[in-house]
Amino acid sequence: MRSDLADIYGQDKLPRYTSYPTAPHFSSAIGEKVYRHWLRSVSAHRPVSLYLHIPFCRSMCWYCGCHTSVAKHDEPIAAFVAALRREAQLVADTTEKSLPVAHLHFGGGTPTIMAPQLLVDLADALRYVFFVLPDAEIAVEVDPRTLTNDLTQALEHCGVTRASLGVQSFDPRVQRTINRLQSFEQTAAAVERLRRAGVRGINFDLLYGLPFQTVSSCLDSIAKCVELRPDRLSVFGYAHVPSFKKHQRKIAEESLPDSVERHVQSETIAEALQDAGYVRIGLDHFALPDDALATTQRDGRLRRNFQGYTDDGADTLIGLGASAIGRMPHGFVQNVVAIRDYLNRIAEGRLATVKGYAFTEDDLFRADIIERIMCDLTVDLEQISRIHHQDPMTAIVDRARIDRLLADGVATMSKGRLTVSEGSEFLVRSVASAFDAHLSRSTRVLSRAV
């Protein structure tokens, strides 16, 4: 366990590289007009993916970094869902074709904040305007604390195949500090309901680096998770950015572990999950050996998008809802963040896209390199350079960083192949950042490397 490297590199502020270029580089130069042009060029012969952002929760968790707001009543949620349905129709009208959908993801916020019938109506409306393939993966993020039998039946009616359950930690002291009280029994009951409803894939989302979290409490949480045997686990480091997310100011900085302790927590969790039979996927995901994420990694087809690691190979991701980000073959697009502005634009019959980014050839070259590093922990720089007709000598942007990483044993280079060393997986973002031509111009608060 390389705690010395965690101390050296841990304070670096780096992107998570769920996209390249990253969101701070989006601009208003890419708006509704450009997005309409890009949508019209989408082929009806290749499956696309849909992401729906539901920006509401019943209460705010202090650690949250998502675009969401607290809704005490159902009326704002119903109005938002009506706008979502209208936006889906606007997209379909623009494409002038029924696009086949292979992946459909309900994210948030808390998608399961929707009333059961509202969720069913939304899913049915999406099937009306898009051709959701019979074997499509339909995923939803679930709050186990509020999953009722009626809502579970609605998920079954919608054909949900995968559910991601927020767990974070089972330590009561940590839960009180982050304003998210959730017992093991609540989580176990939710898993049982979902499996009875035919949901084949169960994901757990965990965090390390939370206030008052310890290695011991992390191991206790992992033991409880393993008892429920989810198919996948995402284990993210808590990103404390109170200047960007004001509710995080309720978390006292002195209660947070330092970079070395965060690293020990992360690697202890990784070791425990691997001992329990899970395969490590890239930086922060774990999956059972027969899960699609693990098989895709073995086949060299693992991808990375705004939801993290994925087996979704579509080159078009259509984002619906306030703040939703989409990816087209031409570039990224993002909807307006403020819910009121989103509702107004959709009511006016306009697409909600207000910013984005158009790819250059250099961007596509670097995106390919960074994705392979993040997914495979290795990359053949000469091969990717040939594919993109680029000079491999120009691939590395920050030569000093690479030289330092090589000297510290974080990575090795042999015959044009760069490989993250065993035991240094937690620094994969540091390795990837050496190929980021935009990093020096990043303006948004980034998360710690460890």
C-alpha positions in Angstrom: 0.0 0.0 0.0 1.8 3.1 -1.2 0.9 5.6 1.5 4.1 7.6 0.7 2.7 8.4 -2.8 -0.7 9.3 -1.3 1.1 12.0 0.7 3.1 13.2 -2.3 0.2 13.4 -4.9 -2.8 13.5 -2.7 -3.3 17.2 -2.6 -3.3 17.6 -6.5 -6.7 18.8 -7.8 -7.7 16.8 -10.8 -10.7 15.9 -12.9 -12.4 12.5 -12.5 -12.2 12.1 -16.3 -15.7 10.9 -16.8 -15.4 13.0 -20.0 -12.7 14.7 -22.0 -12.6 17.7 -22.3 -14.2 18.1 -18.9 -17.3 20.2 -18.1 -15.4 23.4 -17.0 -14.5 23.8 -20.7 -18.0 23.9 -22.0 -19.1 27.2 -23.4 -22.2 29.0 -24.6 -20.9 28.8 -28.2 -22.6 25.4 -28.3 -26.3 26.1 -27.8 -29.7 25.0 -29.0 -29.1 25.7 -32.7 -25.9 23.6 -32.8 -27.6 20.8 -30.8 -30.5 20.7 -33.2 -28.0 20.3 -36.1 -26.2 17.5 -34.3 -29.4 15.7 -33.4 -30.5 15.7 -37.1 -27.3 13.8 -38.0 -27.8 11.0 -35.5 -28.2 7.7 -37.3 -31.4 5.7 -36.7 -29.4 2.5 -37.3 -27.2 2.7 -34.2 -28.5 2.4 -30.7 -28.3 5.5 -28.5 -28.4 6.0 -24.7 -30.8 8.2 -22.7 -30.0 9.8 -19.4 -32.8 11.6 -17.4 -31.8 13.9 -14.5 -34.4 14.2 -11.8 -33.1 17.1 -9.6 -35.1 16.5 -6.5 -34.6 14.9 -3.1 -36.8 14.8 0.1 -33.8 16.0 2.2 -30.3 17.1 1.5 -27.3 14.9 2.3 -24.5 17.2 3.4 -21.9 15.3 1.3 -23.8 15.7 -2.0 -22.1 17.1 -5.1 -25.1 16.7 -7.5 -27.4 19.3 -9.0 -30.5 18.7 -6.8 -32.9 20.6 -4.6 -35.3 19.6 -1.7 -38.9 19.1 -2.7 -41.3 18.7 0.3 -44.4 18.4 -2.0 -45.2 16.4 -5.2 -46.4 19.3 -7.3 -43.0 20.6 -8.5 -41.9 17.0 -9.3 -45.0 16.4 -11.4 -44.5 19.7 -13.3 -40.8 18.8 -13.9 -41.8 15.3 -15.2 -44.3 16.9 -17.6 -41.4 19.0 -19.0 -39.2 15.9 -19.3 -41.9 14.3 -21.4 -42.1 17.4 -23.6 -38.3 17.6 -23.9 -38.2 14.0 -25.1 -40.8 14.8 -27.7 -38.9 17.9 -28.8 -35.7 15.8 -29.3 -37.7 13.1 -31.2 -39.3 15.8 -33.4 -35.8 17.2 -34.1 -34.3 13.9 -35.1 -37.4 13.1 -37.3 -36.8 9.4 -36.6 -37.5 6.9 -33.9 -34.1 6.3 -32.3 -33.3 2.9 -30.9 -32.3 3.0 -27.2 -30.0 0.4 -25.7 -29.4 2.1 -22.3 -31.8 4.2 -20.3 -30.7 5.7 -17.0 -32.8 7.6 -14.5 -30.4 9.7 -12.3 -30.6 12.5 -9.9 -31.2 13.7 -7.3 -33.5 10.9 -6.4 -35.5 9.4 -9.3 -37.5 7.3 -6.9 -39.0 10.5 -5.5 -41.5 10.2 -8.3 -44.9 8.9 -7.4 -45.3 5.3 -8.8 -47.9 6.3 -11.5 -45.8 9.3 -12.5 -42.8 7.1 -13.0 -44.8 4.6 -15.1 -46.3 7.4 -17.2 -42.8 8.8 -17.9 -41.4 5.4 -18.9 -44.4 4.8 -21.2 -44.0 8.3 -22.8 -40.3 7.5 -23.5 -41.2 4.3 -25.2 -43.7 6.2 -27.3 -41.2 8.7 -28.7 -38.1 6.4 -28.8 -37.7 2.7 -29.7 -36.5 1.2 -26.4 -35.0 -2.1 -27.5 -36.4 -5.3 -25.9 -33.1 -6.1 -24.3 -32.2 -2.5 -23.2 -30.7 -1.9 -19.9 -33.0 0.3 -17.8 -31.3 1.6 -14.7 -32.5 3.7 -11.9 -30.9 5.3 -8.8 -32.8 4.3 -5.7 -33.0 5.7 -2.2 -33.5 2.6 0.0 -35.1 4.6 2.7 -38.2 5.5 0.7 -38.6 2.4 -1.6 -42.2 1.3 -1.1 -43.9 -1.8 -2.4 -46.0 0.3 -4.8 -42.9 2.0 -6.1 -41.1 -1.3 -6.5 -44.1 -2.6 -8.6 -43.8 0.6 -10.7 -40.1 -0.2 -11.4 -41.1 -3.7 -12.4 -43.7 -2.4 -14.8 -41.1 -0.1 -16.3 -38.8 -3.0 -17.0 -36.0 -1.8 -14.8 -33.0 -4.2 -15.1 -30.5 -2.5 -12.8 -30.9 -0.4 -9.6 -28.1 1.6 -7.9 -28.7 2.0 -4.2 -27.0 4.8 -2.2 -25.3 3.4 0.8 -22.3 5.6 1.5 -21.6 4.2 5.0 -23.4 2.1 7.6 -21.5 3.8 10.5 -24.2 5.6 12.5 -21.9 8.4 13.6 -20.9 9.1 10.0 -24.6 9.0 8.9 -25.6 11.5 11.5 -22.8 13.9 10.4 -23.7 13.7 6.7 -27.5 13.9 7.4 -28.3 10.5 5.9 -29.7 8.0 8.4 -30.1 4.6 6.7 -30.0 1.3 8.5 -28.7 -1.9 7.2 -32.2 -3.4 7.6 -33.7 -0.7 5.3 -31.1 -1.4 2.7 -31.5 -5.2 2.9 -35.3 -4.9 2.6 -34.9 -2.7 -0.5 -32.6 -5.2 -2.1 -35.0 -8.1 -1.4 -37.9 -6.1 -2.9 -36.0 -5.3 -6.0 -34.8 -8.8 -6.6 -38.3 -10.2 -6.1 -39.4 -7.6 -8.7 -37.0 -9.1 -11.2 -34.3 -6.4 -11.1 -31.3 -8.5 -12.2 -28.5 -6.0 -11.4 -28.0 -4.4 -8.0 -25.3 -1.7 -7.5 -24.2 -0.1 -4.3 -22.7 3.4 -4.1 -20.2 3.9 -1.2 -18.0 6.8 -0.1 -14.7 7.0 1.8 -13.1 10.1 3.2 -16.3 11.1 5.0 -16.3 12.9 8.3 -15.3 10.7 11.3 -14.9 7.7 8.9 -12.3 5.2 9.9 -10.7 2.1 8.4 -12.6 0.0 10.9 -15.9 1.5 10.0 -15.2 1.1 6.3 -14.5 -2.6 6.8 -17.7 -3.0 8.8 -19.7 -1.3 6.0 -18.0 -3.5 3.4 -18.8 -6.7 5.4 -22.5 -5.7 5.5 -22.5 -4.9 1.8 -20.9 -8.3 0.9 -23.6 -10.0 3.0 -26.2 -8.6 0.5 -24.0 -9.5 -2.5 -24.6 -6.6 -4.9 -23.4 -7.2 -8.5 -21.4 -4.0 -8.5 -20.0 -1.4 -6.1 -18.9 2.1 -6.8 -16.4 3.4 -4.1 -15.9 7.1 -4.5 -13.7 9.5 -2.5 -15.8 12.3 -0.9 -15.0 15.6 -2.6 -15.2 18.4 -0.1 -15.9 21.6 -2.1 -17.8 23.9 0.2 -17.2 26.9 -2.0 -19.0 25.2 -4.8 -21.6 23.3 -2.7 -22.7 25.5 0.2 -24.5 22.7 2.2 -21.1 21.0 2.6 -20.2 23.8 5.0 -22.2 21.9 7.5 -19.3 19.3 7.6 -16.4 20.5 9.8 -13.1 20.2 7.9 -11.3 19.0 11.0 -13.6 15.9 11.0 -12.3 14.8 7.5 -9.4 12.4 7.1 -6.2 13.5 5.4 -4.8 12.2 2.1 -2.9 9.3 3.7 -5.9 8.2 5.7 -8.2 8.5 2.7 -5.8 6.3 0.7 -5.6 3.7 3.5 -9.4 3.6 3.6 -9.7 3.3 -0.2 -7.2 0.5 -0.5 -8.5 -1.4 2.5 -11.9 -1.3 1.0 -10.5 -2.5 -2.3 -8.6 -5.4 -0.7 -11.7 -6.5 1.3 -13.9 -6.5 -1.8 -11.3 -8.4 -3.9 -11.0 -10.9 -1.0 -14.8 -11.3 -1.2 -14.6 -12.3 -4.9 -15.1 -8.9 -6.6 -13.0 -7.8 -9.6 -11.5 -4.3 -9.4 -12.7 -2.2 -12.4 -10.4 0.8 -13.1 -10.1 3.4 -10.4 -13.2 2.9 -8.2 -15.6 0.2 -9.3 -15.9 -3.4 -8.3 -18.0 -6.2 -9.9 -18.7 -9.9 -9.6 -16.6 -11.9 -12.2 -19.7 -12.7 -14.3 -21.1 -9.1 -14.3 -21.1 -7.3 -17.7 -18.7 -4.7 -16.3 -16.1 -7.3 -15.5 -16.5 -9.2 -18.8 -16.4 -5.9 -20.8 -13.1 -5.0 -19.0 -11.6 -8.4 -19.8 -12.6 -7.9 -23.5 -11.0 -4.5 -23.6 -14.4 -2.8 -24.3 -14.8 -0.9 -21.0 -15.9 2.7 -21.4 -16.2 5.7 -19.1 -19.0 8.3 -19.1 -20.7 10.6 -16.7 -22.1 7.7 -14.7 -18.6 6.3 -14.2 -17.4 3.0 -15.7 -19.9 1.4 -18.1 -20.4 -1.4 -20.7 -22.4 1.1 -22.8 -20.7 1.4 -26.1 -23.1 3.9 -27.7 -21.4 7.0 -29.2 -24.6 9.1 -28.6 -25.9 9.9 -25.1 -29.0 12.1 -25.0 -29.4 14.0 -21.8 -32.9 15.1 -20.6 -33.7 17.3 -17.7 -32.2 20.3 -15.9 -28.3 20.2 -15.9 -28.3 17.0 -17.9 -25.2 16.4 -20.1 -25.3 14.6 -23.4 -22.6 13.3 -25.7 -22.8 13.4 -29.5 -20.2 12.2 -32.0 -19.6 15.9 -32.5 -19.2 17.0 -28.9 -20.9 17.6 -25.5 -24.1 19.5 -24.7 -25.5 20.5 -21.4 -28.9 21.7 -20.4 -29.5 24.8 -18.3 -29.0 24.1 -14.6 -31.7 26.1 -12.9 -35.0 24.2 -12.8 -37.1 27.4 -13.4 -35.1 28.2 -16.5 -35.4 24.7 -17.7 -39.2 24.7 -17.3 -39.5 28.0 -19.1 -37.4 26.9 -22.1 -39.3 23.7 -22.5 -42.7 25.5 -22.2 -41.6 27.8 -25.0 -40.9 24.7 -27.2 -37.2 25.2 -27.1 -34.5 22.7 -26.3 -32.8 23.4 -23.0 -29.2 23.2 -24.2 -27.2 26.3 -23.2 -23.6 25.2 -23.4 -21.3 22.5 -24.7 -18.1 21.7 -26.5 -17.3 20.8 -30.1 -14.5 18.2 -30.4 -11.3 18.8 -32.3 -9.2 16.0 -33.8 -6.7 16.6 -30.9 -9.5 16.2 -28.4 -10.6 12.9 -29.8 -7.0 11.7 -29.8 -6.5 12.6 -26.1 -9.9 11.4 -25.1 -9.0 8.0 -26.5 -5.7 7.9 -24.6 -7.3 9.1 -21.3 -10.2 6.6 -21.5 -7.9 3.7 -22.0 -5.7 4.7 -19.1 -8.7 5.1 -16.9 -10.3 1.9 -18.0 -7.4 -0.5 -18.7 -4.7 1.1 -16.6 -2.5 0.8 -19.7 -2.3 2.4 -23.1 -0.4 1.8 -26.3 0.5 5.4 -27.3 1.9 4.4 -30.6 -1.2 2.4 -31.7 -3.6 5.2 -30.7 -1.4 7.7 -32.4 -1.6 5.7 -35.6 -5.4 5.4 -35.4 -5.8 9.2 -35.0 -3.0 10.0 -37.5 -1.1 11.9 -34.7 2.6 12.1 -33.8 3.1 10.0 -30.7 5.8 12.5 -29.6 3.0 15.1 -29.1 0.8 12.9 -26.9 2.3 13.8 -23.5 1.4 17.4 -22.5 3.1 17.4 -19.1 6.4 15.7 -19.6 7.6 16.7 -16.1 4.6 15.0 -14.5 5.2 11.8 -16.5 8.9 11.8 -15.7 8.1 12.2 -12.0 5.4 9.5 -12.0 7.9 7.1 -13.8 10.7 8.0 -11.3 8.3 7.3 -8.4 7.3 4.0 -9.8 3.7 5.0 -10.3 3.8 4.0 -13.9 6.2 2.3 -16.4 6.9 3.0 -20.0 8.1 0.3 -22.5 8.1 0.4 -26.3 5.5 3.1 -26.4 3.2 1.4 -23.9 2.4 3.3 -20.6 1.2 1.2 -17.7 0.0 2.1 -14.2 2.0 0.0 -11.8 0.3 -2.5 -9.5 -0.5 -0.8 -6.2 -0.7 2.6 -7.8 -4.2 2.3 -9.3 -5.4 5.0 -7.0 -3.2 7.5 -8.9 -4.6 6.7 -12.3 -6.1 10.2 -12.6 -2.6 11.7 -12.0 -1.3 9.6 -14.9 -4.2 10.5 -17.2 -3.8 14.2 -16.4 -0.4 14.3 -18.2 -2.3 14.0 -21.5 -4.8 16.7 -20.7 -4.2 19.7 -22.9 -6.9 21.7 -21.1 -6.0 21.1 -17.5 -4.0 24.3 -17.1 -7.0 26.3 -18.1 -9.5 24.6 -15.8 -11.4 27.1 -13.7 -13.8 24.9 -11.7 -12.9 23.5 -8.3 -11.6 20.0 -8.9 -11.4 17.1 -6.5 -8.4 15.8 -4.7 -6.4 13.1 -6.5 -6.6 10.9 -3.4 
